[in-house]
Amino acid sequence: MLQKIGFLPGFNKQITPTGAEAQWTSGENVRFRYGTPEKIGGWQQLGDTSLTGAARAVHHMVNNDGIKYAIIGTNRILYTYSGGVYYDIHPIKTDFGALTNKLASSSGSAVLTITLSTTSGMTAGDILYLENVTPPTGSGYSASDFDDKTFMITEVVDDTSVTITMGSTASATATDGDCSVKWYYPVGPAEQVGVYGWGISQFGGTVSAPQTNTLNGALGDNVYGTGGSGTSIVLDSVTGFPTTGTNYIQVGTEEISYTGVSGSTTLTGITRAVRGTTRAAHSDGATVTNTSDYSAWGQAASTTDKVASPGLWSLDNLGGTALALIVNGAVFEWNANATNATATRATIVSGAPTASRDMLVSTPDRHLVLFGTETTIGDTTTQDDMFIRFSSQEDINTWAPTAINSAGTQRLAAGSRIMGAKLGRNAIYVWTDNSLFTMRFVGTPFTFAYEQVGTNCGLIGKNAAVEVDGAAYWMSENGFFRFTGKLESLDCLVEDYVYDDLNKTSNQMIYCGLNNLFGEVMWFYPNSGSNVNNRCVIYSYLDSTINRPIWYTNASSIFPRTTWIDSAIFGLPHATYYDADTDTCDTVGNTEGITIYYEHEKGVNYIKSGSTYAVPAHILSGDFDITQDQKQGITFRGDGEFMMRVSRFLPDFITQSGNTIVELDLRNFPNQTAASSSLGPFTITSDTNYQSCRARGRSVAVKISNTAVDSNWKMGTFRLDVHSGGRR
């Protein structure tokens, strides 16, 4: 008997596979359109360059000449993209000018030392720009290895010296190198992790069965001694120490991280004075303790009440002027209308506050609004997480309210900090950590009116909200919400899957994107085992109904994004992918990974560095069984009463390119692990009319997938040839 198998759109992860009859339960790289599952579109890398660090904001704009720009802020550098080329427009914090005999090399080492007038405020990971370089005598380097390049600071050695790491070792020791040095405004770390306090030095805690060894050579407090180089530390033995990932050792009261092991004695990829500790001198033979598995009294070390702020941006534009806020820092401007604009850098906005949590330009009134900003302009110690300040209309340099301008301030009351803000159709939405406010332009004398429109619905992270067609969608600490004039809690059939495995410590990594081409709101987020985004949950706002909200997820390793911007100026959605394990990019000595900028909904494959790869997709249904048995004209409903035999199935695809793989997963009891049909999986082409199979079980689930380049599919209505096989 041929039996149609139809499934409701979206995933249901709130129940068991057996309970999800006539529903889909999981998948990757798929979406639902008009109620039917299909493979998502492909994506293609824009430009040939990888960017330094993790992108945290993207904004599109057009200048007066019609030139399109994408402004991209990573945790280290501000870029603009236009015409397939990336330009570094990052603002300069300090120009040290020409330095004579201040660049030093050491024979056999890739680490070079630069002596500056001061290193006040610098940290490892900050960016320096070098030009007019004369390399140290005999070092083997040429001026082209340095000039007009960015370098990541490896270590701040002391009050006047920093080190950088080259791609090759020096041939001689010399101290006579010259250079001109510019220090980029720091943005922040690529990841958001817990900050460790007293427990680091084992104060009030223990390490479970710690592995220990001893230093083979002393370590200095300002320079590495005989027991270490700029990138490694030598022990008597590394036996028993972790060898993969980022791990930690403790020497005295100082903690040191490392990322690898070389041979039987050397820890590589080291960073000194991590997790809040201070670098100190350590003698030869000092005890070294593995603190990777440190635990405080009854708690893992990763549990902390204090979280380090990651490097974030807020981006917008006022006409042809791009505006860029370093979160909890200053706001900068870049004139896209300037002659040869891509050769200029962003500069600080004169007269503006110097520490703010978020920023946007209100429309149509054109005020620059700063959220969580200073009560006294220019005094960062007065930053108030609940304070709003806006400039005078169309004047980003006037902030002090007077009788003849429209600048002003407001402090919100509900919550402890403003988490983020979005521009809506009729108002600005402002979220605190527990409430939602609207901010509406009303003109003189108040300029803006404020109203609290929601409680217990705070924003989980700065970028976890989006507005579309007059509705705001966002992710909170306890669920998904929508505001369309009234507050709504969104029913979510994948809620437990998301929230039971969500890294809330890294909440500022969460990024909400809109794909208006397919009516999707997407939240990219890190699960509990990751500090970077590695999952996505999607809400289909166009196809969802009150009775059937459509949600689906994507945990594919090729799909996580750190930012997403909808199609408008560039025609297709753009997004950024962060590769934390690759460091080769435009910055010498980079250790914080790279960002790749993609254009989405482009074909059916993904293209990276000129190579084409398949977008593997699959979708799995819940179990279904024989629900009826005809005997003498009477219908008996069984719901698993009968075993079934499936002898063939009739595939049905609305569209299909290449081969599609079909599997039938069988089980006799709900708690059993599903087993595939003995003749499957089955490769289906566009010419396949039916597929014979041999399957027997109380219930069966259908899995549709593809793995090859140029494969694409949109599912129709399948039919199975099923027969009753008894009641065992």
C-alpha positions in Angstrom: 0.0 0.0 0.0 1.5 3.4 -1.0 1.4 5.8 1.9 2.2 9.5 1.6 4.5 10.9 4.2 4.0 14.6 4.9 5.7 16.7 7.6 5.0 20.0 9.2 7.6 22.7 8.5 10.3 23.5 11.1 12.1 21.4 13.6 10.6 20.1 16.9 13.3 19.3 19.4 11.1 19.5 22.4 9.9 15.9 22.2 11.4 12.5 21.3 11.9 11.4 17.7 9.1 8.8 18.2 6.8 11.6 19.5 7.6 13.8 16.6 5.5 11.9 14.1 4.8 14.0 11.0 7.5 16.5 12.0 11.1 17.2 11.3 13.6 16.8 14.2 17.0 18.0 13.0 19.1 19.0 10.1 22.0 21.2 8.8 22.2 23.7 6.1 18.5 23.5 5.3 15.6 26.0 5.4 11.9 25.9 5.0 10.1 27.9 2.3 6.4 27.7 1.7 6.3 24.9 4.2 8.8 22.7 2.4 12.5 21.9 3.3 15.3 22.8 0.9 19.0 23.1 0.9 20.2 26.7 1.7 22.0 28.8 -0.8 25.8 28.9 -1.2 28.3 31.7 -0.4 31.4 33.2 -1.9 34.4 34.9 -0.4 34.6 38.6 -1.2 38.2 39.7 -2.1 41.3 37.7 -1.7 42.3 38.9 1.8 41.8 37.5 5.2 41.2 40.1 7.9 43.0 40.3 11.3 41.0 38.9 14.2 37.3 38.4 14.6 34.8 40.7 12.9 32.3 42.1 15.3 30.3 44.6 13.2 29.5 45.3 9.5 27.7 48.3 8.1 26.9 49.1 4.4 26.7 52.6 3.0 26.9 54.6 -0.2 28.8 57.9 -0.7 27.7 60.9 -2.8 29.3 59.4 -5.9 27.3 56.2 -5.6 30.4 54.2 -4.5 29.4 51.3 -2.2 31.3 50.6 1.0 31.2 47.9 3.6 32.6 49.0 6.9 34.0 46.0 8.9 35.2 46.3 12.4 37.3 43.4 13.8 38.5 43.2 17.4 41.8 44.7 16.2 41.3 46.7 12.9 38.7 48.8 11.2 38.4 48.1 7.5 36.4 49.4 4.6 35.7 47.1 1.6 34.9 48.4 -1.9 35.5 47.1 -5.4 36.8 43.8 -4.2 39.6 45.4 -2.1 40.0 46.0 1.7 41.4 49.2 3.0 42.7 49.8 6.6 41.1 52.9 7.9 41.7 52.3 11.6 42.3 55.4 13.8 45.7 56.1 15.2 46.0 56.5 19.0 49.6 57.5 19.2 52.1 58.4 16.5 55.6 57.9 18.0 57.2 59.3 14.9 60.7 58.4 13.7 62.7 56.2 16.1 66.5 56.0 15.7 68.3 52.8 16.9 65.1 51.6 18.5 64.5 48.3 16.6 66.6 45.4 17.9 67.0 41.8 16.7 68.5 38.7 18.3 70.3 36.1 16.3 68.3 32.9 15.8 65.1 34.5 17.1 62.0 35.8 15.3 61.3 38.2 18.1 62.3 41.8 17.7 62.2 44.5 20.3 60.9 48.1 19.7 61.8 50.8 22.2 59.2 53.5 22.5 58.8 56.6 24.6 56.2 54.9 26.7 54.0 51.7 26.5 51.3 53.1 28.8 48.0 51.3 28.1 49.5 48.9 25.6 48.8 45.2 25.9 49.8 42.1 24.0 47.6 41.8 20.9 47.5 45.5 20.2 48.4 46.6 16.6 51.4 48.7 15.5 51.9 50.2 12.1 55.5 50.5 10.9 57.0 52.6 8.0 60.3 54.1 7.0 62.2 51.1 8.5 65.9 50.5 8.4 66.3 46.9 9.7 69.0 46.0 12.3 72.4 45.5 10.7 73.0 41.9 9.5 69.5 40.8 10.6 68.7 39.5 7.2 65.5 41.5 7.0 64.7 44.1 4.3 62.7 47.3 4.6 59.9 45.6 2.6 59.4 43.2 5.5 58.2 46.1 7.6 57.1 49.1 5.6 53.4 49.9 5.5 52.6 46.8 7.4 50.7 46.1 10.7 52.3 44.1 13.5 50.6 42.5 16.5 52.4 43.2 19.8 53.7 39.9 21.2 54.6 41.2 24.6 54.8 44.4 26.5 58.2 43.9 28.1 58.4 47.0 30.3 57.4 50.6 30.4 59.1 51.5 27.2 59.6 48.2 25.2 57.4 45.9 23.3 58.2 42.9 21.1 56.9 41.8 17.7 57.3 38.4 16.0 58.5 38.0 12.4 57.8 35.1 10.1 61.5 34.1 10.1 64.5 34.3 12.5 67.1 37.1 12.5 70.7 36.3 11.3 72.4 38.6 13.7 72.0 40.4 17.0 71.8 44.2 16.5 70.2 47.2 18.1 70.6 49.9 15.4 67.3 49.5 13.5 65.2 52.6 12.7 61.5 52.8 12.2 58.4 55.1 12.4 55.7 53.6 14.6 52.0 54.3 15.0 49.8 52.6 17.7 46.3 51.7 16.7 43.4 52.4 19.1 42.9 49.1 21.0 39.6 47.4 20.5 39.7 44.3 22.7 40.2 40.5 22.8 38.6 38.2 20.2 36.8 36.2 22.8 34.7 36.9 25.9 35.7 34.7 28.8 35.6 34.7 32.6 38.1 36.9 34.5 39.9 35.0 37.2 40.8 36.5 40.6 42.1 35.1 43.9 41.6 31.5 42.8 44.3 31.7 40.2 47.2 31.2 42.6 45.3 28.4 44.2 44.0 30.8 46.9 40.9 29.2 48.3 40.9 26.2 45.8 42.8 23.2 44.7 43.9 21.5 41.5 42.7 17.9 41.1 45.8 15.7 40.8 48.0 18.4 39.3 50.8 17.5 37.0 54.1 19.2 38.0 57.6 19.5 36.7 60.5 22.0 36.9 61.9 24.8 34.8 65.0 24.0 32.8 66.6 27.4 33.0 65.5 30.7 34.7 62.7 33.0 33.5 63.3 36.7 33.9 60.6 39.2 34.8 61.3 41.5 31.9 62.9 39.2 29.4 63.0 35.5 28.8 65.9 33.8 30.5 67.7 30.6 29.5 64.5 28.6 30.2 62.5 30.2 27.5 62.4 32.2 24.3 59.8 34.6 23.0 57.4 31.8 22.2 58.4 28.8 24.3 59.4 27.6 27.7 61.7 24.6 28.4 60.9 22.2 31.3 62.8 19.1 32.4 59.9 17.1 31.0 56.4 17.8 29.6 55.2 14.3 30.2 51.6 14.4 31.5 50.9 18.0 30.4 48.0 18.6 28.0 49.1 18.8 24.4 46.2 20.3 22.5 44.1 23.4 22.8 45.0 26.4 25.1 46.3 25.2 28.4 47.8 26.8 31.5 50.7 26.3 33.8 51.6 28.2 37.1 55.1 29.1 38.2 55.1 30.8 41.5 52.1 33.2 41.4 52.3 33.7 37.6 50.1 31.8 35.2 51.3 31.2 31.6 49.3 29.9 28.8 50.6 27.6 26.0 49.1 26.1 22.9 51.4 23.2 22.0 54.2 20.9 22.9 57.5 20.4 21.0 59.6 17.3 21.7 59.7 16.0 25.3 60.7 19.2 27.1 59.2 22.4 25.4 55.9 24.2 25.8 55.2 26.3 22.7 52.9 29.2 21.8 53.2 30.7 25.3 51.7 33.9 26.7 53.0 35.1 30.0 51.0 36.7 32.9 47.6 35.5 31.8 44.3 35.3 33.7 45.0 38.4 35.8 48.4 37.4 37.1 51.7 39.5 37.0 54.9 38.4 35.3 57.7 37.6 37.7 61.2 36.2 37.7 61.5 32.4 38.3 64.7 30.5 39.0 66.0 27.4 37.3 64.3 24.4 38.9 61.2 26.3 40.0 58.1 24.1 40.2 55.7 24.3 37.3 52.1 23.2 37.9 49.5 22.4 35.3 46.5 24.6 36.1 44.4 23.8 33.0 41.9 21.9 35.2 42.0 24.4 38.1 38.9 24.1 40.3 37.9 26.5 43.1 35.9 25.3 46.1 33.4 23.0 44.4 33.4 25.0 41.1 35.2 24.8 37.8 37.6 27.7 37.2 35.5 28.7 34.2 32.7 29.8 36.6 33.3 33.5 37.5 31.2 36.5 38.4 33.4 38.8 36.3 33.6 38.6 32.5 36.2 40.3 30.3 34.7 42.6 27.7 35.4 41.5 24.1 36.5 43.9 21.4 33.2 45.2 19.8 32.1 47.9 17.5 28.9 49.8 16.7 28.8 51.1 13.2 26.4 53.5 11.4 26.6 56.5 9.0 25.3 60.0 8.8 25.1 60.7 5.1 28.5 60.1 3.6 30.2 60.0 7.0 30.8 56.6 8.5 30.6 56.5 12.3 32.4 53.8 14.4 32.2 53.4 18.1 34.7 51.1 19.9 32.3 49.7 22.6 33.2 51.2 26.0 35.5 53.6 24.1 35.4 56.6 21.8 33.5 57.3 18.6 35.3 57.9 15.3 34.3 59.3 11.9 35.5 58.5 8.4 34.5 60.6 5.4 33.6 58.4 2.5 33.0 61.5 0.3 36.6 62.7 0.7 39.0 62.6 -2.3 40.9 59.3 -2.2 38.8 58.3 0.8 40.3 54.8 1.1 43.7 56.3 1.7 42.5 58.2 4.8 41.9 57.0 8.3 39.0 57.4 10.8 39.5 60.2 13.3 38.0 60.8 16.7 34.8 62.8 16.8 35.7 66.1 18.3 33.7 67.0 21.4 31.9 63.7 21.7 31.9 61.4 24.8 34.8 59.1 25.0 33.2 56.0 26.6 29.9 54.5 25.5 28.3 51.1 25.2 26.3 51.5 22.0 25.6 54.0 19.2 23.2 54.7 16.3 22.0 57.6 14.2 18.3 58.3 14.6 16.2 58.9 11.5 14.7 61.0 10.1 15.8 63.5 12.7 19.5 62.6 12.3 20.8 62.8 15.9 23.9 60.7 16.9 22.8 58.8 20.0 25.2 57.2 22.5 24.0 54.7 25.0 25.6 53.8 28.4 27.8 56.9 28.0 29.5 59.5 30.1 27.6 62.0 32.4 30.6 64.3 32.1 31.8 64.4 28.5 35.5 63.4 28.2 35.7 61.8 31.6 35.6 58.0 31.2 35.3 57.6 35.0 31.7 59.0 34.7 30.5 56.4 32.3 27.0 55.4 33.4 25.7 52.1 31.9 22.1 53.5 32.0 22.8 57.0 30.6 21.8 58.2 27.1 23.2 61.2 25.5 22.4 62.6 22.0 24.1 65.3 19.9 22.4 68.3 18.4 20.5 67.6 15.2 22.8 66.9 12.2 25.8 68.0 14.4 27.9 65.2 15.8 30.3 67.7 17.5 27.7 69.5 19.7 26.7 67.5 22.8 26.1 70.0 25.6 22.4 70.9 25.8 21.5 74.6 25.4 18.4 76.6 24.6 19.4 76.9 20.9 20.2 73.2 20.1 18.5 69.9 20.4 21.3 68.0 22.3 20.1 66.2 25.4 20.4 63.4 27.9 18.2 60.8 29.7 18.9 58.1 32.3 16.8 55.0 32.1 15.6 53.4 35.4 14.7 49.8 34.8 17.7 47.6 34.8 21.4 47.8 35.6 22.9 48.4 32.2 21.8 49.2 28.6 22.6 46.1 26.6 21.9 47.5 23.1 19.7 49.6 20.8 18.2 49.2 17.3 16.5 51.7 15.0 12.9 50.7 14.2 10.3 52.0 11.8 8.6 54.3 14.4 11.0 54.4 17.3 14.4 53.4 18.6 14.3 50.2 20.7 16.5 50.3 23.8 17.1 47.2 25.8 18.5 47.0 29.3 19.4 43.7 30.9 15.8 43.2 32.0 13.5 45.6 30.1 12.6 47.2 26.8 12.2 50.9 26.2 11.1 52.9 23.1 12.7 56.2 22.3 10.6 58.4 19.9 11.5 61.7 18.3 8.9 64.3 19.4 10.7 67.5 18.6 11.2 70.6 20.9 11.5 71.0 23.8 12.2 67.4 24.8 13.5 66.0 21.5 12.8 62.4 22.5 10.1 60.7 24.6 10.8 57.5 26.4 8.4 54.7 27.4 9.0 51.3 29.1 7.1 48.7 27.0 8.4 45.5 28.4 9.8 43.8 31.6 11.6 40.6 32.2 12.6 40.6 28.6 16.1 42.1 28.6 18.6 41.6 25.7 21.1 38.8 26.2 23.9 40.6 24.2 24.5 43.8 22.3 23.9 42.3 18.9 21.2 39.8 19.7 18.3 41.8 18.2 17.0 42.9 14.8 14.1 44.9 13.5 12.1 44.1 10.3 8.8 45.5 9.0 7.9 47.3 12.2 8.7 44.3 14.4 11.6 43.8 16.7 12.9 40.3 17.4 15.5 39.5 20.1 17.0 36.8 22.3 16.9 37.3 26.1 18.4 35.3 28.9 15.2 33.3 29.1 13.6 33.0 25.7 12.9 34.7 22.4 10.7 37.8 22.1 8.9 40.0 19.6 7.6 43.5 19.9 5.0 44.8 17.4 3.4 47.4 19.6 2.9 44.8 22.3 5.3 42.4 23.9 5.1 38.8 22.8 7.0 35.7 24.0 7.7 33.6 20.9 6.8 29.9 21.2 10.0 28.0 20.2 10.1 24.3 19.4 13.9 24.2 19.7 14.2 26.3 22.9 15.6 23.6 25.1 18.2 22.6 22.5 19.4 26.2 22.4 19.2 27.3 26.1 20.3 24.0 27.7 23.6 24.2 25.7 24.2 28.0 25.5 27.4 29.7 26.7 25.9 32.7 28.5 29.4 33.8 29.6 30.1 34.7 26.0 26.7 36.4 25.5 28.3 39.4 23.6 29.3 37.0 20.8 25.7 36.3 20.0 24.7 38.0 16.7 21.3 38.3 15.2 21.0 38.7 11.5 18.1 39.2 9.0 17.7 37.4 5.7 14.8 39.2 4.2 15.0 37.2 0.9 13.7 34.2 2.8 11.9 35.7 5.8 14.5 34.5 8.3 15.7 35.9 11.6 18.9 34.1 12.6 20.8 34.0 15.9 24.4 32.9 15.7 25.7 31.8 19.2 28.3 29.7 21.0 27.3 26.5 22.7 28.5 25.6 26.2 31.7 24.0 24.8 32.8 27.0 22.7 33.9 30.6 23.2 33.1 31.5 19.6 29.9 31.2 17.6 29.4 27.6 16.4 25.6 27.2 16.1 22.6 29.0 14.6 18.9 29.1 15.4 16.5 30.4 12.8 13.0 31.8 13.0 10.9 31.9 9.8 8.9 35.1 10.5 7.1 35.1 7.1 5.8 31.5 7.2 5.2 31.1 10.9 1.6 31.1 12.3 0.2 31.2 15.7 -0.5 27.5 15.6 2.8 26.5 14.0 5.9 28.6 14.7 8.6 27.6 12.3 12.1 27.2 13.9 15.1 25.3 12.7 18.8 25.1 13.7 22.2 24.8 12.0 25.3 23.3 13.7 27.3 22.9 10.6 31.0 23.7 11.1 31.1 25.8 7.9 28.1 28.0 8.7 28.8 29.9 11.9 29.0 33.7 11.4 30.2 36.5 13.7 28.2 39.2 11.8 25.5 39.3 9.2 24.0 42.2 7.2 20.9 41.9 5.1 20.6 42.4 1.3 20.0 46.1 0.4 23.0 48.1 -0.8 25.0 45.2 -2.1 21.9 43.1 -3.3 22.7 39.9 -1.4 23.4 39.3 2.3 27.0 39.6 3.5 28.4 37.9 6.6 31.7 37.2 8.3 33.2 33.8 9.3 35.9 33.7 12.1 38.6 31.1 11.9 40.3 31.1 15.3 42.8 28.4 14.3 44.4 30.2 11.3 46.6 33.3 11.7 47.9 34.0 8.2 46.6 37.4 7.2 47.6 41.1 6.6 49.1 41.5 10.1 52.6 40.1 10.9 52.7 38.1 14.1 48.9 37.7 14.3 47.8 35.1 16.9 44.1 35.9 17.1 42.7 34.1 14.1 41.3 35.6 10.9 38.0 36.7 9.4 36.7 35.8 6.0 34.0 38.1 4.4 31.3 36.2 2.4 28.4 37.1 0.1 25.5 34.7 0.7 22.7 33.2 -1.4 25.3 32.8 -4.2 24.9 29.6 -6.1 24.7 26.2 -4.3 28.4 25.7 -3.2 30.7 27.8 -1.1 33.9 29.4 -2.6 36.9 30.2 -0.4 40.3 31.3 -1.6 39.3 30.5 -5.2 38.4 26.8 -4.4 34.8 25.4 -4.6 33.4 23.2 -1.9 30.1 21.4 -1.4 27.6 22.7 1.1 26.6 19.4 2.7 23.0 19.4 3.8 20.6 17.0 5.5 17.3 16.8 7.2 15.9 14.1 9.5 12.2 13.4 10.2 10.6 12.1 13.3 9.5 8.5 13.4 6.2 7.4 11.8 4.4 4.1 11.8 1.5 2.2 10.3 -1.5 4.0 11.6 -4.2 1.9 10.0 -5.0 -1.6 8.9 -7.9 -2.5 6.6 -9.8 -5.6 7.5 -13.3 -6.3 6.1 -13.8 -2.6 5.5 -13.0 -1.6 9.1 -10.1 0.7 9.9 -8.0 -0.1 12.9 -5.6 2.6 14.2 -2.5 1.2 15.8 0.1 3.9 16.5 3.0 1.3 16.6 0.8 -1.7 17.2 2.0 -3.2 13.9 5.4 -3.9 12.5 5.8 -2.6 9.0 7.7 -3.6 5.9 8.8 -1.0 3.4 9.5 -2.5 0.0 10.0 0.6 -2.1 9.6 4.4 -2.0 8.7 7.0 -4.6 11.0 10.0 -4.3 9.5 13.4 -5.1 11.6 16.6 -5.4 10.2 20.0 -6.5 13.7 20.8 -7.7 16.8 18.6 -7.8 20.4 19.1 -9.1 22.9 16.3 -8.8 22.4 13.3 -6.6 20.4 13.2 -3.4 20.8 10.6 -0.7 17.8 9.0 1.0 18.1 6.9 4.2 15.4 5.0 6.0 16.2 4.8 9.8 14.3 2.0 11.6 13.6 1.2 15.2 11.3 -1.2 17.0 11.2 0.6 20.3 11.5 4.3 21.2 14.6 3.9 23.2 16.5 2.0 20.5 19.2 3.5 18.4 17.8 3.9 14.9 19.3 1.5 12.3 19.5 2.1 8.6 17.8 -0.1 6.1 20.1 -2.9 5.0 20.0 -1.8 1.4 20.5 1.9 2.0 21.5 4.6 1.8 20.0 5.2 -1.6 21.4 7.6 -4.2 18.5 9.3 -6.0 18.9 11.1 -9.3 16.3 13.2 -11.2 15.5 10.2 -13.3 14.7 7.9 -10.3 11.0 6.9 -10.5 11.1 4.5 -7.5 13.7 2.8 -5.3 13.3 -0.7 -4.1 14.4 -1.3 -0.5 14.2 -3.8 2.3 13.2 -2.3 5.6 11.3 -3.7 8.5 10.5 -2.0 11.9 7.8 -0.6 14.1 8.7 2.9 13.0 10.7 4.6 10.3 12.3 8.0 9.8 13.4 9.6 6.6 16.7 11.4 6.1 17.4 13.5 3.0 21.0 14.7 2.4 23.6 15.7 -0.2 27.4 15.8 0.0 28.6 16.7 -3.5 29.5 19.9 -5.2 26.6 21.4 -7.3 24.0 19.4 -5.5 20.7 21.1 -4.7 17.2 20.0 -3.7 13.8 21.0 -2.6 11.7 18.2 -1.2 8.2 17.4 -2.4 5.9 14.6 -1.1 7.4 11.1 -0.7 5.4 7.9 -0.8 6.4 4.6 0.8 5.1 1.2 -0.1 4.3 -0.2 3.3 2.8 -3.4 4.5 1.8 -4.7 7.9 4.3 -7.2 9.2 2.7 -8.6 12.3 2.5 -7.4 16.0 5.9 -8.5 17.4 
